[in-house]
Amino acid sequence: MTEEKQIDKTVPGGRYKVAGVIVDASGSPVSKTSAQSEKVQTQQSAFPEDYPGYEVLGQVEGMTPEKLQSMSDEDILAIKGIGQKTLDAIRAL
């Protein structure tokens, strides 16, 4: 029987934080330099971490909460990774 790892958090780039260590999809630890790069990318997002769709929207170049609020529902739903539930949460803000 294999031990199941508890994922603490999904981070950008298909990586996961397990027991405080960032690992790739195969479970191999990510180098410290690469992990620091991920932190920098996350910190540069115009969206707060509790914003609906934070991880997806933070990867869209030039996207800000203000710009998102002015977009039509159809345009927001066209963003890969954004669905109706996320759209509803955004509109509720």
N, C-alpha and C positions, 0 to 999 in steps of 0.2 A: 504494500500500500504506500503510495507516495504522499508526502506532506503537502497540503494545499497552502499556498502563500496568500497572505492577506494583502490586498492592494490598498495602499493608503490614499493614493491620488493619481489620476491620469494627468500627465503633463504633455505639452505640445510635442509633436514629432513621433507619436506612437510609442511613447515611453511611459513607464509607470514608476511610481515611488513605492517601494516595498520595504517596510521596516526602516524607513529613512534613507534608503539607498535607491538611486534612480537606475532602473534596468531597462533594457530594450525588450522587444516582444518575445525574444527567445529566453529571457530571464538572465542574460549576461549583464553584469554591471557596466554602466556607461562611464567613460573616462571623466575625471574630475573637470577637465577643461570643457568637455562637451556639456556636462551637467551645468557648469557655470554659465555657458552660453545660453542654455535653455532658460535659466533664471533671468538673464538680461532680457531675452525676448519677451518673457511673461511680464516683466516690470514695465516694458515700453508700451504695453497695451493702453489704449485710451479708455478702456472699460474697466470698472472696478470688478474684483473677483466674484462678487455676488450678483453681477448683472446677468440676466438670462442670455444664454448663448455665448458667454464670455470667451471661452477658448476658441470657438469658431470665429466670432466677430473680431477678436484680437489679431487674427491672421489675415484679415481683409485689409489690404493696403489703403490708407487714407480714410478708413472708417472711424467715425466718432459717434458717441451717443446722440449728439445733436443731428448729425447727418442721417442716422438711422431713423430717428423719429420723423424726419421729413419725407422719408421714402414711402412709396405705396406698399400695400400688403403684398402685392404680386412681386414687386422687386425684392422685398425682403425674403419671401419664400423661394426666390430664385437662387439665393445664396446656399451653396452646398452645405448641408449640415443643419440648416434651419428649417424646422417644421412648424406645423400649426400651433402646437403647444408652446413652443418658444416664442412665436409671434404673439400669441395671446398674452404671454407673460410680459413681453416688451411693451405691448399696447396698454397694459394695466399700470405701467409706471407713471 
